[in-house]
Amino acid sequence: MTDITNRMIPLGAFELYLLNDATSFVDGGGAFGLVPRKLWSAYFPPDDDNLIQMAQHCLLVKAHEQYILIDTGLGDKLDDKAQRFWNLQYSGGLQRGLAQLGIALEQISIVINTHLHADHCGGNTRWRDDHQTTVPAFPNARYLVQRREYDDAMRPNERTRATYLPFNYDPLVQSGQMRLVEGFIEVLPGIELHVTPGHTPGHMSVRLSSAGQHAAFVCDLATYSVHFERLGWMTAYDVEPLRTLETKRQWQIWALEAEALLIFPHDFKRPAGRLQEHGTKLELVTVDVPVIEA
């Protein structure tokens, strides 16, 4: 049996595993919006094309004798044009990472999609041999997403249609394998889905609690860790940036009170940390966690 203990992030009775599905390179202006390049480049120096590295983290939780997967990355259905758009270094790492852990796709019982942007749910499905239709990548899982998110994804506009790709999720809804939830839900004891609007109106973050210890997969509430640290910093991708700011304000309060481990979806330098007060400032202190790169 594969020894996976050195890849585990312990949280009380839960076991957490952070897997990177892909490494891509994106325009720094998109990742930081109105933040001046001189400021954000101190954290992520861009290349000559203004590109910065972006991870595609997914979080596996073993709890209550079940495997729960939070987000599924870009997946392996990207055509050549999409691969060039993302400037991919590699992709499809989620399934290879699960295999490294000795976990079969059939063992995943719950998949949580924080939202339906292609880089967070692309691994929900895989191509059939005909390359025309998709099938569930996790055949025994029930998938969860906010109904508002699904409604927005099925009625995209000129700004959002490039990232909402129905073959990643609509077949699962039509088959009944994907459940559309509304508002807060406790999936299992200690695993809570919270609507955290701003990036999209139906965006969710996931809180985890076990034996008095707390963590959160904040997802694109804070794309990079510095976005959580600084209320006024957010991406150009946020549909409702002022809601992002106010949502982060509330989550900063919770993170301080809970002394929570915060896990970020796209940060390759600082994928996890804890928020601390230093005088009048809040600082995200890095916590070293293993990341499974396939």
C-alpha positions as CSV (number, residue, x, y, z in Angstrom):
1,M,0.0,0.0,0.0
2,T,1.3,3.5,-0.9
3,D,2.5,5.5,2.1
4,I,0.6,8.8,1.8
5,T,1.0,10.1,5.4
6,N,3.8,12.5,4.3
7,R,1.4,14.1,1.8
8,M,-1.4,14.6,4.3
9,I,-2.5,17.8,5.9
10,P,-4.0,16.8,9.3
11,L,-7.1,18.6,10.6
12,G,-8.4,16.9,13.7
13,A,-9.9,13.6,12.5
14,F,-9.9,14.7,8.9
15,E,-7.2,14.1,6.3
16,L,-6.6,16.8,3.7
17,Y,-4.6,16.4,0.5
18,L,-3.9,19.4,-1.8
19,L,-3.5,18.4,-5.5
20,N,-2.5,20.6,-8.3
21,D,-4.4,19.8,-11.5
22,A,-2.4,22.1,-13.8
23,T,0.2,24.9,-14.0
24,S,-0.7,27.7,-16.3
25,F,0.5,31.2,-17.0
26,V,-2.0,34.1,-17.1
27,D,-1.8,37.9,-17.6
28,G,-1.0,39.6,-14.4
29,G,-3.5,42.4,-15.2
30,G,-6.3,39.9,-15.1
31,A,-5.2,38.4,-11.9
32,F,-4.9,41.7,-10.1
33,G,-7.3,44.0,-11.9
34,L,-7.0,47.6,-10.8
35,V,-4.0,47.0,-8.5
36,P,-1.0,48.8,-10.1
37,R,1.6,46.5,-11.7
38,K,4.3,48.0,-9.6
39,L,2.6,46.7,-6.5
40,W,1.6,43.2,-7.5
41,S,4.8,42.5,-9.3
42,A,6.6,42.7,-6.0
43,Y,4.9,39.4,-5.2
44,F,4.8,37.8,-8.6
45,P,7.4,39.2,-11.1
46,P,5.9,38.8,-14.6
47,D,7.7,37.6,-17.6
48,D,8.2,39.7,-20.8
49,D,4.7,39.0,-21.8
50,N,3.3,40.1,-18.4
51,L,2.4,36.5,-17.6
52,I,2.5,35.1,-14.0
53,Q,2.3,31.5,-12.9
54,M,-1.1,30.1,-11.7
55,A,-1.7,26.8,-10.0
56,Q,-5.0,24.9,-10.2
57,H,-5.4,23.5,-6.7
58,C,-8.1,20.9,-5.8
59,L,-8.6,19.7,-2.2
60,L,-9.3,16.1,-1.3
61,V,-10.9,15.6,2.1
62,K,-11.1,12.2,3.8
63,A,-13.8,12.5,6.5
64,H,-16.4,10.2,8.0
65,E,-15.0,7.3,5.9
66,Q,-15.7,9.1,2.7
67,Y,-13.6,11.0,0.1
68,I,-14.9,14.5,-0.7
69,L,-13.3,16.4,-3.6
70,I,-13.4,20.2,-3.7
71,D,-13.1,21.5,-7.3
72,T,-11.7,19.4,-10.2
73,G,-9.4,21.8,-12.1
74,L,-9.1,22.3,-15.8
75,G,-9.3,18.5,-16.5
76,D,-8.1,16.8,-19.7
77,K,-10.6,17.9,-22.3
78,L,-8.8,21.0,-23.5
79,D,-8.3,21.4,-27.2
80,D,-5.1,23.0,-28.7
81,K,-6.6,26.5,-28.7
82,A,-7.6,26.2,-25.0
83,Q,-4.2,24.9,-24.1
84,R,-2.5,27.8,-25.8
85,F,-5.0,30.3,-24.1
86,W,-4.0,28.9,-20.7
87,N,-0.3,28.7,-21.6
88,L,-0.3,25.3,-20.0
89,Q,2.9,23.8,-18.6
90,Y,0.9,20.6,-17.8
91,S,-2.7,19.6,-17.1
92,G,-4.7,16.6,-16.0
93,G,-2.8,16.3,-12.8
94,L,-5.8,15.7,-10.5
95,Q,-6.4,12.2,-11.7
96,R,-2.7,11.3,-11.7
97,G,-2.4,12.7,-8.2
98,L,-5.3,10.6,-6.9
99,A,-3.7,7.6,-8.5
100,Q,-0.5,8.4,-6.6
101,L,-2.5,8.4,-3.4
102,G,-3.9,5.0,-4.4
103,I,-7.5,6.4,-4.7
104,A,-9.7,5.2,-7.5
105,L,-12.1,7.7,-9.2
106,E,-14.9,5.4,-8.1
107,Q,-14.0,6.0,-4.4
108,I,-14.9,9.7,-4.6
109,S,-18.4,10.0,-3.0
110,I,-18.9,13.8,-3.2
111,V,-17.6,16.5,-5.6
112,I,-18.1,20.1,-4.5
113,N,-17.8,22.7,-7.3
114,T,-17.2,26.1,-5.7
115,H,-18.3,27.6,-9.0
116,L,-18.5,26.6,-12.6
117,H,-15.6,28.5,-14.2
118,A,-13.8,26.1,-16.5
119,D,-10.6,26.0,-14.3
120,H,-12.6,24.7,-11.3
121,C,-14.9,22.1,-12.9
122,G,-13.2,21.0,-16.1
123,G,-12.3,17.7,-14.4
124,N,-16.0,16.9,-13.6
125,T,-16.3,15.0,-16.8
126,R,-14.2,13.2,-19.4
127,W,-14.7,12.5,-23.1
128,R,-16.2,9.3,-24.3
129,D,-14.2,7.5,-26.9
130,D,-16.2,9.3,-29.6
131,H,-14.9,12.7,-28.3
132,Q,-18.4,14.1,-28.8
133,T,-20.0,13.5,-25.5
134,T,-18.9,13.5,-21.9
135,V,-19.3,11.1,-19.0
136,P,-18.8,11.7,-15.3
137,A,-15.2,11.5,-14.3
138,F,-16.3,10.3,-10.8
139,P,-19.1,7.8,-11.5
140,N,-20.2,7.2,-8.0
141,A,-20.1,10.8,-6.7
142,R,-22.9,13.2,-6.2
143,Y,-21.8,16.7,-7.4
144,L,-22.9,19.9,-5.5
145,V,-23.1,23.4,-6.8
146,Q,-25.2,26.5,-6.1
147,R,-28.4,26.8,-8.2
148,R,-27.6,30.5,-8.8
149,E,-24.2,29.5,-10.2
150,Y,-25.7,27.0,-12.5
151,D,-28.4,29.4,-13.7
152,D,-25.7,32.0,-14.5
153,A,-23.6,29.4,-16.2
154,M,-26.4,28.4,-18.4
155,R,-27.2,32.0,-19.4
156,P,-23.7,33.5,-19.9
157,N,-23.1,37.0,-21.3
158,E,-20.4,38.4,-23.5
159,R,-18.0,38.6,-20.5
160,T,-18.6,35.1,-19.0
161,R,-19.4,32.8,-21.9
162,A,-15.7,31.9,-22.5
163,T,-15.4,30.3,-19.1
164,Y,-18.8,28.6,-18.7
165,L,-18.6,25.4,-20.8
166,P,-21.8,23.3,-20.4
167,F,-20.1,20.0,-21.1
168,N,-18.4,20.3,-17.8
169,Y,-21.6,20.3,-15.8
170,D,-24.9,20.3,-17.6
171,P,-24.9,16.5,-18.4
172,L,-24.5,15.9,-14.7
173,V,-27.5,18.1,-13.9
174,Q,-29.6,16.4,-16.5
175,S,-28.7,12.9,-15.3
176,G,-29.4,13.9,-11.7
177,Q,-25.9,13.3,-10.5
178,M,-25.4,17.0,-9.8
179,R,-27.5,18.5,-7.1
180,L,-28.3,22.2,-7.2
181,V,-28.2,23.6,-3.6
182,E,-29.5,27.0,-2.4
183,G,-27.5,28.8,0.2
184,F,-25.7,27.3,3.2
185,I,-25.5,23.6,3.5
186,E,-23.6,21.2,5.8
187,V,-22.6,18.4,3.5
188,L,-21.3,16.2,6.4
189,P,-20.6,17.1,10.0
190,G,-17.8,19.6,9.9
191,I,-18.0,20.3,6.1
192,E,-19.9,23.4,5.3
193,L,-20.6,25.2,2.1
194,H,-21.0,29.0,2.4
195,V,-22.0,31.3,-0.4
196,T,-19.2,33.9,-0.8
197,P,-20.4,36.2,-3.5
198,G,-18.3,38.6,-5.5
199,H,-16.2,36.5,-7.9
200,T,-19.6,35.3,-9.1
201,P,-22.9,35.7,-7.3
202,G,-23.2,32.0,-6.6
203,H,-19.5,31.4,-5.7
204,M,-18.9,29.1,-2.6
205,S,-16.1,28.6,-0.1
206,V,-15.8,25.5,2.0
207,R,-15.2,25.5,5.8
208,L,-13.8,22.4,7.5
209,S,-13.9,21.8,11.3
210,S,-12.8,18.8,13.3
211,A,-11.7,18.4,16.9
212,G,-11.6,22.1,17.4
213,Q,-9.4,22.8,14.4
214,H,-10.6,24.8,11.4
215,A,-9.6,25.3,7.8
216,A,-11.2,26.8,4.7
217,F,-10.8,26.3,1.0
218,V,-11.6,29.9,0.1
219,C,-11.4,29.4,-3.6
220,D,-11.7,32.6,-5.7
221,L,-12.8,34.7,-2.8
222,A,-9.0,35.1,-2.8
223,T,-7.4,33.8,-5.9
224,Y,-3.9,34.4,-4.5
225,S,-3.1,34.6,-0.8
226,V,-2.3,38.3,-1.0
227,H,-5.9,38.9,-2.1
228,F,-7.1,37.7,1.3
229,E,-4.6,39.8,3.1
230,R,-5.5,43.0,1.3
231,L,-9.2,43.8,1.1
232,G,-8.9,46.2,-1.8
233,W,-6.9,43.7,-4.0
234,M,-9.0,41.5,-6.2
235,T,-9.0,40.1,-9.8
236,A,-10.4,41.6,-12.9
237,Y,-12.4,38.4,-13.2
238,D,-14.6,39.3,-10.2
239,V,-18.2,40.0,-11.5
240,E,-19.1,42.0,-8.3
241,P,-15.8,43.3,-6.9
242,L,-17.3,45.4,-4.1
243,R,-19.2,42.3,-2.9
244,T,-15.9,40.5,-3.0
245,L,-14.4,43.1,-0.7
246,E,-17.2,43.0,1.9
247,T,-17.3,39.1,1.8
248,K,-13.6,39.1,2.5
249,R,-14.0,41.5,5.4
250,Q,-16.4,39.0,7.1
251,W,-14.1,36.0,6.4
252,Q,-11.1,37.8,7.8
253,I,-13.0,38.2,11.1
254,W,-13.8,34.4,11.1
255,A,-10.3,33.4,10.1
256,L,-8.8,35.4,13.0
257,E,-11.3,34.0,15.5
258,A,-11.0,30.4,14.3
259,E,-7.2,30.6,13.8
260,A,-8.1,28.8,10.6
261,L,-5.8,27.3,8.0
262,L,-6.7,29.1,4.7
263,I,-6.1,27.2,1.4
264,F,-5.9,29.2,-1.8
265,P,-6.8,27.8,-5.3
266,H,-4.2,29.4,-7.5
267,D,-1.2,30.5,-5.4
268,F,1.9,28.4,-6.3
269,K,4.1,30.3,-3.8
270,R,1.9,30.4,-0.7
271,P,-0.9,27.9,-1.1
272,A,-1.8,28.0,2.6
273,G,-1.5,30.3,5.6
274,R,-3.1,31.7,8.7
275,L,-4.2,35.3,9.1
276,Q,-2.7,37.1,12.1
277,E,-2.9,40.6,13.5
278,H,0.3,42.6,13.7
279,G,-0.5,45.9,15.3
280,T,-3.0,47.6,13.1
281,K,-2.2,45.3,10.1
282,L,-3.4,41.9,9.1
283,E,-0.7,39.5,7.7
284,L,-1.1,36.1,6.1
285,V,1.6,33.9,7.6
286,T,2.7,31.0,5.4
287,V,2.0,27.5,6.5
288,D,4.1,24.9,4.7
289,V,1.8,22.2,3.3
290,P,2.6,19.4,0.8
291,V,1.2,19.9,-2.7
292,I,0.8,16.8,-4.9
293,E,2.1,17.7,-8.3
294,A,1.6,15.0,-11.0
